[in-house]
Amino acid sequence: MRVIIGRASATAAAVLFGLLLSAASGWAQDTVRLRGTIEAVDGDLLRIKTREGNDVKLKLAANPGIAAVTKATMADIKPNSYIGVGALPQADGSLRAISVHIFAEAMRGLAEGHRPWDLQPGSSMTNATVESTVAGVAGQTVALKYKDGEQKIVIPPDLQIVAYVPGEAADLKAGARVFVAAAARQQDGTLQAQRITVGRDASPPM
């Protein structure tokens, strides 16, 4: 399997942009989002156990776009950082983060806004620019601003934070966690994908 990401920074940024654009823009009726763990790899065919416990076969396109996620920390989130935050509403009306990913600078503005998300029932996703961060008892509160509004979201101190980096075929191995924004369902029951996100030393948060 030949991988186009990682040849040059511009190419890597373009592939990452396309990967996350697919995640942000939804999917057609004959495609699904896929979250799970690789159980076996046979060339461009991956056998995956989904988070729901199903066994599926995923065939990657030639020269697939591969993005990896790697560990980051709250210290990597600074004013003017462009980030994505999955969150759940709390009883007091506030939002509490359940996932945080830091976009590469080349992806600034990607899928900007606040919208429903399917990571957990009732969850949302906010892609926006960090205006400020304030430490509190429950964690850091980040003020996020986007074109049509703003959100304040509490990030718990123990929450995993990740950053997107160019990935490669070697990242696709048994035990790796993966996320596919748009996997096309085939008549034989298998799935096909142009792009995939894989955990390198952290799990994809999307």
Residue frames as a rotation matrix with the C-alpha (Angstrom) as fourth column:
MET 1
0.587 0.809 0.000 0.00
0.809 -0.587 0.000 0.00
0.000 0.000 -1.000 0.00
ARG 2
-0.504 -0.758 0.413 1.57
0.766 -0.614 -0.192 3.31
0.399 0.220 0.890 -1.09
VAL 3
0.344 0.605 -0.718 0.80
0.888 -0.459 0.038 6.34
-0.306 -0.650 -0.695 1.04
ILE 4
0.217 -0.240 0.946 0.87
0.645 -0.692 -0.324 9.89
0.733 0.680 0.004 -0.20
ILE 5
0.940 0.172 0.295 0.98
-0.077 -0.736 0.673 11.58
0.333 -0.655 -0.678 3.18
GLY 6
0.697 -0.715 -0.065 4.36
0.196 0.103 0.975 12.53
-0.690 -0.692 0.211 4.51
ARG 7
0.337 -0.596 0.729 6.05
0.938 0.147 -0.314 13.26
0.080 0.790 0.608 1.17
ALA 8
-0.690 -0.484 0.538 6.03
0.418 -0.873 -0.250 16.96
0.590 0.052 0.805 1.81
SER 9
-0.839 0.343 -0.422 4.48
0.321 -0.314 -0.893 19.27
-0.439 -0.885 0.154 4.35
ALA 10
-0.621 0.633 -0.463 2.12
-0.751 -0.650 0.118 20.80
-0.226 0.421 0.879 1.80
THR 11
-0.434 0.442 -0.785 0.92
-0.362 0.713 0.601 17.39
0.825 0.545 -0.149 0.65
ALA 12
-0.757 0.109 -0.644 0.49
0.569 0.593 -0.569 16.24
0.320 -0.797 -0.511 4.24
ALA 13
-0.821 0.459 -0.339 -1.54
-0.100 -0.700 -0.707 19.30
-0.562 -0.547 0.621 5.12
ALA 14
-0.513 0.639 -0.573 -3.74
-0.836 -0.219 0.504 18.85
0.197 0.737 0.646 2.06
VAL 15
-0.478 0.316 -0.820 -4.47
0.046 0.941 0.336 15.22
0.877 0.123 -0.464 2.90
LEU 16
-0.823 0.169 -0.543 -5.20
0.562 0.094 -0.822 16.03
-0.088 -0.981 -0.172 6.53
PHE 17
-0.756 0.559 -0.341 -7.49
-0.519 -0.829 -0.208 18.83
-0.399 0.020 0.917 5.37
GLY 18
-0.394 0.610 -0.688 -9.38
-0.680 0.310 0.665 16.45
0.618 0.729 0.292 3.09
LEU 19
-0.673 0.075 -0.735 -9.58
0.381 0.887 -0.259 13.83
0.633 -0.455 -0.626 5.80
LEU 20
-0.785 0.336 -0.520 -11.14
0.459 -0.247 -0.853 16.13
-0.415 -0.909 0.040 8.34
LEU 21
-0.706 0.581 -0.406 -13.33
-0.700 -0.661 0.270 17.84
-0.112 0.474 0.873 5.77
SER 22
-0.469 0.530 -0.707 -14.94
-0.147 0.742 0.654 14.46
0.871 0.410 -0.271 5.17
ALA 23
-0.665 0.181 -0.725 -15.49
0.716 0.432 -0.549 14.11
0.214 -0.883 -0.417 8.91
ALA 24
-0.819 0.281 -0.500 -17.04
0.084 -0.803 -0.590 17.53
-0.567 -0.526 0.634 9.20
SER 25
-0.695 0.509 -0.508 -19.28
-0.718 -0.525 0.456 17.54
-0.035 0.681 0.731 6.16
GLY 26
0.152 0.820 0.552 -21.23
-0.711 0.479 -0.515 14.39
-0.686 -0.314 0.656 7.00
TRP 27
-0.851 -0.446 0.278 -21.84
-0.187 0.751 0.634 11.40
-0.491 0.487 -0.722 4.77
ALA 28
-0.486 0.677 -0.553 -24.15
-0.771 -0.034 0.635 10.15
0.411 0.735 0.539 2.08
GLN 29
0.446 0.806 0.390 -26.89
-0.895 0.408 0.180 7.63
-0.014 -0.429 0.903 2.72
ASP 30
0.906 -0.094 -0.412 -24.71
-0.026 0.960 -0.278 4.70
0.422 0.263 0.867 1.62
THR 31
-0.172 -0.984 -0.043 -21.77
0.054 0.034 -0.998 5.59
0.984 -0.174 0.047 3.85
VAL 32
0.839 0.397 -0.372 -21.16
0.346 0.138 0.928 5.21
0.420 -0.907 -0.022 7.56
ARG 33
0.265 -0.767 0.584 -18.83
-0.843 -0.479 -0.247 6.52
0.469 -0.427 -0.773 10.21
LEU 34
0.665 -0.143 -0.733 -16.62
0.213 0.977 0.003 3.81
0.715 -0.158 0.681 11.57
ARG 35
0.188 -0.614 0.766 -14.89
-0.922 -0.379 -0.077 3.71
0.338 -0.692 -0.638 14.94
GLY 36
0.981 0.189 -0.036 -13.04
-0.167 0.930 0.327 0.64
0.095 -0.315 0.944 16.13
THR 37
0.258 -0.909 0.327 -9.82
-0.647 0.089 0.757 -1.34
-0.718 -0.407 -0.565 16.60
ILE 38
0.229 -0.276 -0.933 -7.78
-0.876 0.360 -0.322 -3.03
0.425 0.891 -0.159 13.88
GLU 39
0.668 0.025 0.743 -7.62
-0.458 0.801 0.385 -6.79
-0.586 -0.598 0.547 14.45
ALA 40
0.089 -0.660 0.746 -5.66
0.579 0.644 0.500 -7.78
-0.810 0.388 0.439 11.34
VAL 41
0.325 -0.091 -0.941 -4.07
-0.626 -0.767 -0.141 -6.20
-0.709 0.636 -0.306 8.26
ASP 42
0.062 -0.284 0.957 -3.78
0.610 0.770 0.188 -7.89
-0.790 0.572 0.221 4.87
GLY 43
-0.570 -0.330 0.753 -2.35
0.804 -0.411 0.429 -5.38
0.168 0.850 0.499 2.40
ASP 44
-0.883 0.287 0.370 -5.02
-0.245 -0.957 0.157 -2.74
0.399 0.048 0.916 1.88
LEU 45
0.134 0.941 -0.311 -7.69
-0.048 0.319 0.946 -4.79
0.990 -0.112 0.088 3.66
LEU 46
-0.795 -0.339 0.504 -8.26
-0.472 -0.177 -0.864 -4.14
0.382 -0.924 -0.019 7.37
ARG 47
-0.081 0.761 -0.643 -10.32
0.500 0.589 0.635 -6.33
0.862 -0.270 -0.428 9.66
ILE 48
-0.745 -0.131 0.654 -11.82
-0.317 -0.794 -0.519 -4.09
0.587 -0.594 0.550 12.32
LYS 49
-0.355 0.658 -0.664 -13.80
0.904 0.422 -0.065 -4.68
0.238 -0.623 -0.745 15.48
THR 50
-0.160 0.356 0.921 -16.18
0.135 -0.916 0.378 -1.74
0.978 0.184 0.099 15.75
ARG 51
-0.857 -0.145 0.495 -16.91
-0.417 -0.370 -0.830 0.01
0.303 -0.918 0.257 19.02
GLU 52
0.128 0.970 0.205 -20.35
-0.989 0.108 0.104 -1.66
0.079 -0.216 0.973 18.86
GLY 53
-0.105 -0.276 0.956 -18.64
-0.525 0.831 0.182 -5.08
-0.844 -0.483 -0.232 18.79
ASN 54
0.885 0.453 0.110 -19.20
-0.124 0.458 -0.880 -5.90
-0.449 0.765 0.461 15.11
ASP 55
-0.178 -0.921 0.346 -16.55
0.319 0.278 0.906 -7.40
-0.931 0.272 0.244 12.83
VAL 56
0.871 0.436 -0.226 -16.14
-0.045 -0.387 -0.921 -5.52
-0.489 0.812 -0.318 9.56
LYS 57
0.010 -0.848 0.530 -13.76
0.878 0.260 0.401 -5.58
-0.478 0.462 0.747 6.63
LEU 58
0.741 0.161 -0.652 -12.48
-0.021 -0.965 -0.261 -2.23
-0.671 0.207 -0.712 5.39
LYS 59
0.242 -0.644 0.726 -10.69
0.957 0.284 -0.067 -1.88
-0.163 0.711 0.684 2.06
LEU 60
0.176 -0.279 -0.944 -8.56
0.147 -0.941 0.306 1.23
-0.973 -0.192 -0.125 1.64
ALA 61
0.987 0.162 -0.019 -8.29
0.024 -0.256 -0.966 3.02
-0.162 0.953 -0.256 -1.67
ALA 62
0.295 -0.920 0.259 -5.00
0.904 0.181 -0.388 3.23
0.310 0.349 0.884 -3.53
ASN 63
-0.634 -0.645 0.428 -2.81
0.431 -0.753 -0.496 5.94
0.642 -0.130 0.755 -2.01
PRO 64
0.373 0.875 -0.310 -5.14
0.771 -0.106 0.628 6.45
0.517 -0.473 -0.714 0.96
GLY 65
0.009 -0.287 0.958 -5.05
-0.363 -0.894 -0.264 9.58
0.932 -0.345 -0.112 3.08
ILE 66
0.287 -0.006 -0.958 -3.76
0.745 0.630 0.219 8.56
0.603 -0.776 0.185 6.50
ALA 67
0.111 -0.240 0.964 -3.71
-0.500 -0.852 -0.155 10.88
0.859 -0.465 -0.215 9.49
ALA 68
-0.199 -0.230 -0.952 -2.33
0.668 0.679 -0.304 9.90
0.717 -0.697 0.018 12.87
VAL 69
0.684 0.345 0.643 -3.21
-0.248 -0.719 0.650 11.30
0.686 -0.604 -0.406 16.26
THR 70
-0.214 -0.837 -0.504 -0.57
0.531 0.333 -0.779 11.75
0.820 -0.434 0.373 18.92
LYS 71
0.252 0.334 -0.908 -0.63
0.968 -0.087 0.236 12.82
0.000 -0.938 -0.345 22.53
ALA 72
-0.294 -0.292 0.910 -0.83
0.202 -0.950 -0.239 16.50
0.934 0.113 0.339 23.37
THR 73
-0.475 0.119 -0.872 -1.48
0.880 0.028 -0.475 18.43
-0.032 -0.993 -0.118 26.56
MET 74
0.640 0.731 -0.235 -3.43
0.743 -0.667 -0.053 21.43
-0.196 -0.141 -0.970 27.73
ALA 75
0.098 -0.698 -0.710 -0.19
0.189 -0.687 0.701 23.39
-0.977 -0.203 0.065 27.47
ASP 76
-0.757 -0.368 0.540 -0.37
0.553 0.078 0.829 22.93
-0.347 0.927 0.144 23.69
ILE 77
0.138 0.874 0.465 -3.67
0.930 -0.276 0.242 24.82
0.340 0.399 -0.852 23.58
LYS 78
-0.663 -0.456 -0.593 -2.96
0.605 -0.793 -0.067 28.52
-0.440 -0.403 0.802 23.52
PRO 79
0.241 0.709 -0.663 -4.92
0.025 -0.687 -0.726 31.64
-0.970 0.159 -0.183 22.59
ASN 80
0.149 -0.008 -0.989 -5.47
-0.918 -0.372 -0.136 31.61
-0.367 0.928 -0.063 18.80
SER 81
-0.885 -0.323 0.334 -5.09
-0.209 0.919 0.335 27.81
-0.415 0.227 -0.881 18.57
TYR 82
-0.141 0.849 -0.510 -7.67
-0.954 0.022 0.300 26.23
0.266 0.528 0.806 16.26
ILE 83
-0.934 -0.207 0.290 -9.17
-0.317 0.855 -0.411 23.18
-0.162 -0.476 -0.864 17.95
GLY 84
-0.189 0.897 -0.400 -12.13
-0.402 0.301 0.865 20.80
0.896 0.324 0.304 17.87
VAL 85
-0.892 -0.058 0.449 -13.96
-0.451 0.203 -0.869 19.97
-0.041 -0.977 -0.207 21.09
GLY 86
-0.294 0.815 -0.499 -16.59
0.137 0.553 0.822 17.28
0.946 0.173 -0.274 21.51
ALA 87
-0.925 -0.030 0.379 -18.77
-0.340 -0.378 -0.861 18.03
0.169 -0.925 0.340 24.52
LEU 88
-0.371 0.844 -0.387 -21.83
0.733 0.522 0.436 17.06
0.570 -0.122 -0.812 26.50
PRO 89
-0.070 0.420 0.905 -24.31
-0.318 -0.869 0.379 19.45
0.946 -0.261 0.194 28.13
GLN 90
-0.871 -0.225 -0.436 -24.34
0.346 0.348 -0.871 19.58
0.348 -0.910 -0.225 31.93
ALA 91
-0.102 0.910 -0.401 -27.30
0.991 0.126 0.034 20.08
0.081 -0.394 -0.915 34.25
ASP 92
0.024 0.069 -0.997 -26.40
0.493 -0.868 -0.048 23.74
-0.869 -0.491 -0.055 34.72
GLY 93
0.906 0.420 -0.055 -26.40
0.133 -0.406 -0.904 24.35
-0.402 0.812 -0.423 30.98
SER 94
0.235 -0.905 -0.354 -22.62
-0.793 -0.389 0.469 24.42
-0.562 0.171 -0.809 30.62
LEU 95
0.843 -0.067 -0.534 -20.63
-0.356 0.676 -0.646 22.19
0.404 0.734 0.546 28.26
ARG 96
0.401 -0.721 0.566 -18.06
-0.557 0.298 0.775 19.66
-0.727 -0.626 -0.282 29.45
ALA 97
0.078 -0.456 -0.886 -15.51
-0.985 0.104 -0.140 18.31
0.156 0.884 -0.441 26.97
ILE 98
0.712 0.089 0.696 -15.35
-0.251 0.959 0.134 14.61
-0.656 -0.270 0.705 26.15
SER 99
0.369 -0.662 0.653 -12.77
0.886 0.462 -0.032 14.94
-0.281 0.590 0.757 23.35
VAL 100
0.708 -0.230 -0.668 -10.26
-0.238 -0.968 0.080 17.54
-0.665 0.102 -0.740 22.25
HIS 101
0.320 -0.671 0.669 -8.14
0.889 0.457 0.032 17.62
-0.327 0.584 0.742 19.09
ILE 102
0.180 -0.401 -0.898 -5.72
-0.070 -0.916 0.395 20.30
-0.981 -0.008 -0.193 17.96
PHE 103
0.904 0.192 0.383 -5.76
0.363 0.133 -0.922 21.14
-0.228 0.972 0.050 14.26
ALA 104
-0.243 -0.944 0.224 -2.65
0.909 -0.142 0.392 21.82
-0.338 0.299 0.892 12.24
GLU 105
-0.398 0.039 -0.917 -2.33
0.035 -0.998 -0.058 25.47
-0.917 -0.055 0.396 11.26
ALA 106
-0.981 -0.018 -0.193 -3.03
-0.191 -0.063 0.980 24.58
-0.029 0.998 0.058 7.62
MET 107
-0.553 0.821 -0.143 -6.51
0.686 0.546 0.481 23.41
0.472 0.168 -0.865 8.69
ARG 108
-0.819 0.244 -0.519 -7.51
0.239 -0.677 -0.696 26.65
-0.521 -0.694 0.496 10.41
GLY 109
-0.519 0.722 -0.457 -11.17
-0.790 -0.610 -0.067 27.42
-0.328 0.326 0.887 9.67
LEU 110
-0.825 0.170 -0.539 -12.03
-0.202 0.802 0.562 23.83
0.528 0.573 -0.627 8.74
ALA 111
-0.188 0.864 -0.466 -15.70
0.554 0.485 0.677 23.04
0.811 -0.131 -0.570 9.46
GLU 112
-0.957 -0.245 0.155 -15.84
0.039 -0.639 -0.768 26.05
0.288 -0.729 0.621 11.74
GLY 113
-0.204 0.923 0.327 -18.86
-0.657 -0.377 0.652 26.20
0.725 -0.082 0.684 14.00
HIS 114
-0.771 0.110 0.627 -20.92
-0.531 0.433 -0.728 24.36
-0.352 -0.895 -0.276 16.61
ARG 115
-0.113 0.704 -0.701 -23.07
-0.843 0.305 0.442 21.37
0.525 0.641 0.559 15.65
PRO 116
0.696 0.375 0.613 -24.53
-0.636 0.718 0.283 18.07
-0.334 -0.587 0.738 16.90
TRP 117
-0.276 -0.819 -0.503 -22.09
-0.886 0.420 -0.197 15.13
0.373 0.391 -0.841 16.87
ASP 118
0.669 0.637 -0.383 -22.45
-0.515 0.769 0.379 11.37
0.536 -0.056 0.842 17.27
LEU 119
-0.468 -0.873 -0.135 -19.52
-0.445 0.365 -0.818 10.53
0.763 -0.323 -0.560 19.58
GLN 120
-0.906 0.345 -0.244 -22.04
0.400 0.513 -0.760 10.05
-0.137 -0.786 -0.603 22.39
PRO 121
-0.025 0.967 0.254 -25.81
0.916 -0.079 0.394 10.59
0.401 0.242 -0.884 22.58
GLY 122
0.829 0.485 -0.279 -26.49
0.555 -0.774 0.303 14.30
-0.069 -0.406 -0.911 22.93
SER 123
0.000 -0.927 -0.375 -22.91
0.661 -0.281 0.695 15.33
-0.750 -0.248 0.613 22.17
SER 124
0.968 0.198 -0.153 -21.82
0.040 -0.727 -0.685 18.32
-0.247 0.657 -0.712 20.11
MET 125
0.088 -0.963 0.255 -18.69
0.976 0.134 0.169 19.32
-0.197 0.234 0.952 18.20
THR 126
0.924 0.111 -0.367 -17.22
0.082 -0.992 -0.092 22.81
-0.374 0.055 -0.926 18.18
ASN 127
0.092 -0.894 0.438 -14.44
0.996 0.082 -0.042 23.73
0.001 0.440 0.898 15.77
ALA 128
0.909 0.300 0.288 -13.23
0.279 -0.954 0.113 27.19
0.308 -0.023 -0.951 16.67
THR 129
-0.048 -0.930 0.363 -10.40
0.187 -0.366 -0.912 29.51
0.981 0.024 0.191 17.66
VAL 130
0.147 0.008 -0.989 -9.34
0.975 0.169 0.146 29.69
0.168 -0.986 0.017 21.28
GLU 131
0.504 0.063 0.862 -9.85
0.064 -0.997 0.036 33.17
0.862 0.037 -0.506 22.69
SER 132
-0.126 -0.533 0.836 -8.73
-0.878 -0.333 -0.345 32.39
0.463 -0.778 -0.426 26.22
THR 133
0.066 0.138 -0.988 -8.26
0.317 0.936 0.152 29.65
0.946 -0.324 0.018 28.80
VAL 134
-0.025 0.009 1.000 -9.06
-0.823 -0.567 -0.015 29.99
0.567 -0.824 0.022 32.50
ALA 135
-0.736 -0.308 -0.603 -8.11
0.050 0.863 -0.502 27.48
0.675 -0.400 -0.620 35.19
GLY 136
0.041 0.790 0.611 -10.87
-0.865 -0.278 0.417 26.33
0.499 -0.546 0.673 37.52
VAL 137
-0.187 -0.063 0.980 -11.69
-0.811 0.573 -0.118 23.65
-0.554 -0.817 -0.158 40.06
ALA 138
0.600 0.551 0.579 -13.28
-0.140 0.786 -0.602 21.40
-0.787 0.280 0.549 37.40
GLY 139
0.104 -0.620 0.778 -10.50
0.891 0.405 0.203 21.99
-0.441 0.672 0.595 34.86
GLN 140
-0.831 -0.439 -0.341 -9.63
0.218 -0.822 0.526 24.57
-0.512 0.363 0.779 32.22
THR 141
0.373 0.927 0.028 -12.46
0.486 -0.170 -0.857 26.58
-0.790 0.333 -0.514 30.70
VAL 142
-0.753 -0.606 0.257 -11.74
0.514 -0.298 0.805 27.49
-0.411 0.738 0.535 27.09
ALA 143
0.202 0.751 -0.629 -13.54
-0.099 -0.623 -0.776 30.32
-0.974 0.219 -0.051 25.36
LEU 144
-0.576 -0.333 0.746 -14.02
0.612 0.429 0.664 29.35
-0.542 0.840 -0.044 21.71
LYS 145
0.009 0.548 -0.836 -15.06
-0.325 -0.789 -0.521 31.81
-0.946 0.277 0.171 19.02
TYR 146
-0.561 -0.087 0.823 -16.35
0.687 0.505 0.522 30.94
-0.461 0.859 -0.224 15.55
LYS 147
-0.882 0.085 0.463 -18.02
0.307 -0.641 0.703 32.85
0.356 0.763 0.540 12.75
ASP 148
-0.166 0.951 0.260 -21.56
0.007 -0.263 0.965 32.73
0.986 0.162 0.037 14.07
GLY 149
0.805 0.521 0.283 -21.01
-0.267 -0.108 0.958 32.60
0.529 -0.847 0.052 17.83
GLU 150
-0.353 -0.911 0.212 -18.95
-0.644 0.073 -0.761 31.38
0.678 -0.405 -0.613 20.73
GLN 151
0.712 0.482 -0.510 -18.92
0.022 0.711 0.703 28.65
0.702 -0.512 0.496 23.35
LYS 152
-0.094 -0.717 0.690 -17.29
-0.952 -0.139 -0.274 28.19
0.293 -0.683 -0.670 26.72
ILE 153
0.692 0.265 -0.671 -16.36
-0.221 0.963 0.153 24.59
0.687 0.042 0.725 27.43
VAL 154
0.465 -0.514 0.721 -14.76
-0.829 0.032 0.558 23.03
-0.309 -0.857 -0.411 30.51
ILE 155
0.330 -0.470 -0.819 -11.92
-0.414 0.708 -0.573 20.61
0.849 0.528 0.039 29.75
PRO 156
0.986 0.065 0.156 -11.47
-0.168 0.407 0.898 18.13
-0.005 -0.911 0.412 32.64
PRO 157
0.332 -0.941 0.068 -7.86
-0.894 -0.291 0.340 17.75
-0.300 -0.174 -0.938 33.83
ASP 158
-0.262 -0.431 0.863 -7.78
-0.251 0.894 0.370 14.01
-0.932 -0.120 -0.343 33.06
LEU 159
0.761 0.644 0.079 -9.19
-0.075 0.207 -0.975 14.25
-0.645 0.736 0.206 29.52
GLN 160
-0.067 -0.763 0.642 -7.07
0.750 0.386 0.537 12.96
-0.658 0.518 0.546 26.64
ILE 161
0.632 0.134 -0.763 -5.94
-0.331 -0.844 -0.422 15.74
-0.700 0.520 -0.489 24.28
VAL 162
0.149 -0.561 0.814 -4.51
0.708 0.636 0.308 14.89
-0.690 0.530 0.492 20.87
ALA 163
0.071 -0.184 -0.980 -2.97
-0.565 -0.817 0.112 16.61
-0.822 0.546 -0.162 17.87
TYR 164
0.898 0.285 0.335 -3.17
0.119 0.575 -0.810 15.59
-0.423 0.767 0.482 14.21
VAL 165
-0.082 -0.950 -0.302 0.05
-0.596 -0.196 0.779 14.66
-0.799 0.244 -0.550 12.39
PRO 166
0.134 0.072 -0.988 0.78
-0.949 0.296 -0.108 12.99
0.284 0.953 0.108 9.03
GLY 167
0.421 0.075 0.904 0.34
-0.508 0.845 0.166 9.21
-0.752 -0.529 0.394 9.20
GLU 168
-0.363 -0.568 -0.738 1.84
-0.926 0.305 0.220 6.30
0.100 0.764 -0.637 7.30
ALA 169
0.261 0.517 -0.816 1.00
-0.522 0.786 0.331 2.70
0.812 0.339 0.474 6.46
ALA 170
-0.566 -0.584 -0.582 3.07
0.164 0.613 -0.773 1.42
0.808 -0.533 -0.251 9.39
ASP 171
-0.796 0.334 0.504 0.58
-0.605 -0.446 -0.660 3.06
0.004 -0.831 0.557 11.77
LEU 172
0.262 0.939 -0.223 -2.13
-0.936 0.304 0.176 0.70
0.233 0.163 0.959 10.51
LYS 173
-0.654 -0.548 -0.521 -1.45
-0.338 0.828 -0.447 -2.38
0.677 -0.116 -0.727 12.62
ALA 174
0.063 0.692 -0.719 -3.28
0.466 0.617 0.634 -4.78
0.883 -0.375 -0.284 14.88
GLY 175
-0.120 -0.005 -0.993 -4.40
0.991 -0.063 -0.119 -3.11
-0.062 -0.998 0.013 18.07
ALA 176
-0.967 -0.255 -0.021 -4.49
0.251 -0.961 0.115 0.41
-0.049 0.106 0.993 16.62
ARG 177
-0.081 0.956 -0.281 -7.67
0.582 -0.184 -0.792 2.42
-0.809 -0.228 -0.541 17.12
VAL 178
-0.889 -0.212 0.406 -9.14
0.457 -0.380 0.804 3.99
-0.016 0.901 0.434 13.99
PHE 179
-0.046 0.878 -0.476 -11.79
0.170 -0.463 -0.870 6.43
-0.984 -0.121 -0.128 12.86
VAL 180
-0.828 -0.087 0.554 -13.25
0.557 -0.019 0.830 6.63
-0.062 0.996 0.064 9.36
ALA 181
-0.699 0.548 -0.459 -15.50
-0.309 -0.811 -0.497 9.59
-0.645 -0.206 0.736 8.60
ALA 182
0.301 0.797 -0.524 -17.08
-0.851 -0.024 -0.525 8.14
-0.430 0.604 0.671 5.47
ALA 183
-0.781 -0.469 0.412 -16.85
-0.276 0.852 0.446 4.43
-0.560 0.235 -0.795 4.73
ALA 184
-0.215 0.706 -0.675 -18.85
-0.973 -0.100 0.206 3.37
0.078 0.701 0.709 1.68
ARG 185
-0.097 0.278 0.956 -20.88
-0.424 0.857 -0.292 0.22
-0.900 -0.434 0.035 2.15
GLN 186
-0.711 -0.228 -0.665 -20.45
-0.703 0.268 0.659 -2.33
0.028 0.936 -0.351 -0.66
GLN 187
0.225 0.891 -0.394 -22.98
-0.848 0.378 0.372 -4.91
0.480 0.251 0.841 -1.85
ASP 188
0.092 -0.251 -0.964 -20.94
0.122 0.963 -0.239 -7.75
0.988 -0.095 0.120 -0.34
GLY 189
0.851 0.353 -0.388 -21.08
0.413 0.005 0.911 -6.13
0.323 -0.936 -0.141 3.11
THR 190
-0.093 -0.945 -0.313 -17.52
0.994 -0.108 0.029 -4.82
-0.061 -0.309 0.949 3.13
LEU 191
0.813 0.267 -0.517 -16.64
0.299 -0.954 -0.022 -1.15
-0.499 -0.137 -0.856 3.51
GLN 192
0.123 -0.792 0.598 -14.34
0.942 -0.097 -0.322 1.05
0.313 0.603 0.734 1.43
ALA 193
0.774 0.092 -0.627 -12.60
0.400 -0.839 0.370 4.27
-0.492 -0.537 -0.686 2.43
GLN 194
0.648 -0.548 0.529 -10.44
0.319 -0.436 -0.842 6.93
0.692 0.714 -0.108 0.87
ARG 195
-0.192 -0.665 0.722 -9.14
-0.431 -0.604 -0.671 8.24
0.882 -0.440 -0.170 4.20
ILE 196
0.556 0.302 -0.775 -8.57
0.493 0.631 0.600 7.00
0.670 -0.715 0.201 7.72
THR 197
0.245 -0.468 0.849 -7.46
-0.756 -0.640 -0.135 8.39
0.607 -0.609 -0.511 11.08
VAL 198
0.477 -0.171 -0.862 -5.36
0.363 0.932 0.016 6.09
0.801 -0.321 0.506 13.28
GLY 199
0.949 -0.163 0.271 -4.10
-0.315 -0.416 0.853 6.37
-0.027 -0.895 -0.446 16.82
ARG 200
0.249 -0.938 -0.243 -0.32
-0.205 0.194 -0.959 6.43
0.947 0.288 -0.144 17.08
ASP 201
-0.780 -0.442 -0.444 0.15
0.331 0.311 -0.891 6.84
0.532 -0.841 -0.097 20.81
ALA 202
-0.750 0.658 -0.065 -3.40
-0.269 -0.394 -0.879 7.99
-0.603 -0.642 0.473 21.55
SER 203
-0.422 0.678 0.602 -6.88
0.776 0.613 -0.146 7.03
-0.468 0.406 -0.785 20.39
PRO 204
-0.777 0.263 0.572 -8.73
0.273 -0.679 0.682 9.09
0.568 0.686 0.456 17.76
PRO 205
-0.885 0.384 -0.263 -11.14
0.170 -0.259 -0.951 11.27
-0.433 -0.886 0.164 19.75
MET 206
-0.700 0.594 -0.396 -13.76
-0.714 -0.607 0.350 11.75
-0.032 0.528 0.849 17.06
